[in-house]
């Protein structure tokens, strides 16, 4: 097991951790509905990705109609 030989100062420790910060997510406007969505993700409002519908949203179909 590695044993530290000398004390690591707060300054040196914090310099090492300078790259540990999280980056903010990138958002862009959905071309279909205009809502903000994450890049390379399906729009949570309209269900479209790359110009085609990949997720059928609840508003698009009637549950009573499907049971008949």
C-alpha positions, 0 to 999 in steps of 0.5 A: 500500500502506498504511504505518503511521505510528505504532507500534500498542501491544500493548494496542491490538492486543489490544483489536482482537483481543478478538472473534477468539476461537472460540465453543464448539459448542452441544450438546443431547441427542438425543430419540431415543437420548439422546446429546449432539449438535450442534444442527441436525445429524444424530445420529451415533449413531442417524442421526435428525434432526427426528424422522425417520431421514435416515441409515441406520446400519450396525447397521440392516441386514445386509450378507449379506442385501443380497447375496442 
